[in-house]
Amino acid sequence: MLPSTLLDSGVAIDGASPLTWAVAAVGGLTLLLTIPTAQWTVLRDVIARAWRWIPLNVAAWLVGLPFTLLPSPFVDETTPAALIAASFALGGLAMATTVAVVTGVGLRRMLAGGAPG
């Protein structure tokens, strides 16, 4: 939400600037790491080598998130609202399913490793 907030505040964002892309990359990576890191603090007491949850979760989201953006190139201002809603709902469902399957399979493998030593 930061880019739209900055734009609404009158701050100009230079999309061609390498600094803008570097800040966006660091911010995106930080955001992507927050939830699995918080979850790891619970999992580390229950699962051996629980640190693997963090890269597993990040990978799942990196694979799943593009599904939410997939309908974008295929809709425009002439596309009926119901079709837009259905397209993005299906994209969201595909994203959620992908993240659930990847993290679920990964968690099952982690649980097979046993409790922490």
C-alpha positions as CSV (number, residue, x, y, z in Angstrom):
1,M,0.0,0.0,0.0
2,L,3.0,2.3,0.4
3,P,3.3,3.2,-3.3
4,S,-0.3,4.3,-3.6
5,T,-0.1,6.2,-0.3
6,L,3.0,8.0,-1.5
7,L,1.4,8.9,-4.8
8,D,-1.7,10.2,-3.0
9,S,0.6,12.3,-0.9
10,G,2.1,13.9,-3.9
11,V,5.4,12.0,-3.8
12,A,6.7,11.3,-7.3
13,I,7.9,7.7,-7.8
14,D,10.4,7.2,-10.6
15,G,9.8,3.7,-12.0
16,A,12.9,3.9,-14.2
17,S,15.2,4.5,-11.2
18,P,17.3,1.5,-10.1
19,L,17.0,2.8,-6.5
20,T,13.2,2.5,-6.8
21,W,13.5,-1.1,-7.9
22,A,16.0,-1.9,-5.2
23,V,13.8,-0.4,-2.5
24,A,10.8,-2.3,-3.9
25,A,12.8,-5.5,-4.0
26,V,13.9,-5.1,-0.4
27,G,10.4,-4.2,0.7
28,G,8.8,-7.1,-1.1
29,L,11.3,-9.6,0.3
30,T,10.8,-8.2,3.8
31,L,7.0,-8.5,3.4
32,L,7.4,-12.0,2.0
33,L,9.5,-13.1,5.0
34,T,7.3,-11.7,7.8
35,I,4.6,-14.3,8.1
36,P,6.7,-17.5,7.7
37,T,9.3,-16.1,10.2
38,A,6.5,-15.5,12.7
39,Q,5.2,-19.0,12.1
40,W,8.7,-20.4,12.5
41,T,8.9,-19.1,16.0
42,V,6.1,-21.5,16.9
43,L,7.2,-24.4,14.7
44,R,10.8,-24.5,16.0
45,D,9.5,-25.9,19.3
46,V,7.6,-28.7,17.5
47,I,9.4,-29.7,14.4
48,A,13.1,-30.6,13.8
49,R,14.8,-28.2,11.4
50,A,11.8,-25.9,11.4
51,W,13.8,-23.2,9.7
52,R,13.0,-25.0,6.4
53,W,9.4,-23.6,6.8
54,I,10.6,-20.1,5.9
55,P,12.1,-20.8,2.4
56,L,9.3,-23.3,1.7
57,N,6.6,-20.7,2.5
58,V,8.4,-18.0,0.4
59,A,8.7,-20.4,-2.5
60,A,5.0,-21.4,-2.3
61,W,4.0,-17.7,-2.4
62,L,6.3,-16.9,-5.3
63,V,4.8,-19.8,-7.3
64,G,1.2,-19.0,-6.2
65,L,1.1,-15.2,-6.5
66,P,1.3,-14.9,-10.3
67,F,-2.1,-16.6,-10.5
68,T,-3.7,-13.6,-9.0
69,L,-2.2,-11.4,-11.7
70,L,-2.9,-13.8,-14.6
71,P,-6.3,-12.3,-15.6
72,S,-4.9,-8.7,-15.8
73,P,-3.8,-8.8,-19.5
74,F,-7.1,-10.3,-20.6
75,V,-9.5,-7.7,-19.1
76,D,-10.1,-4.0,-20.0
77,E,-12.7,-1.4,-19.6
78,T,-15.1,-3.2,-22.0
79,T,-15.0,-6.5,-20.1
80,P,-18.2,-7.2,-18.2
81,A,-17.9,-6.8,-14.4
82,A,-19.1,-10.4,-13.8
83,L,-16.4,-11.8,-16.0
84,I,-13.7,-9.7,-14.3
85,A,-15.0,-10.9,-10.9
86,A,-15.0,-14.5,-12.0
87,S,-11.6,-14.3,-13.6
88,F,-9.9,-12.8,-10.5
89,A,-11.8,-15.2,-8.2
90,L,-10.5,-18.1,-10.2
91,G,-7.0,-16.6,-10.1
92,G,-7.3,-16.2,-6.4
93,L,-8.5,-19.8,-6.0
94,A,-5.6,-21.1,-8.1
95,M,-3.2,-19.0,-6.0
96,A,-4.6,-20.3,-2.7
97,T,-4.6,-23.9,-3.9
98,T,-1.0,-23.7,-5.1
99,V,0.2,-22.2,-1.8
100,A,-1.8,-24.8,0.2
101,V,-0.5,-27.7,-1.8
102,V,3.1,-26.6,-1.8
103,T,3.2,-25.8,2.0
104,G,1.1,-28.8,2.8
105,V,3.5,-31.2,1.0
106,G,6.4,-29.5,2.5
107,L,5.0,-29.6,6.0
108,R,4.3,-33.3,5.7
109,R,7.9,-33.9,4.8
110,M,9.0,-31.7,7.7
111,L,6.8,-33.6,10.1
112,A,8.3,-36.9,8.9
113,G,11.6,-35.6,10.3
114,G,10.3,-35.9,13.9
115,A,10.4,-33.6,16.9
116,P,13.3,-31.3,17.7
117,G,16.3,-32.9,19.3
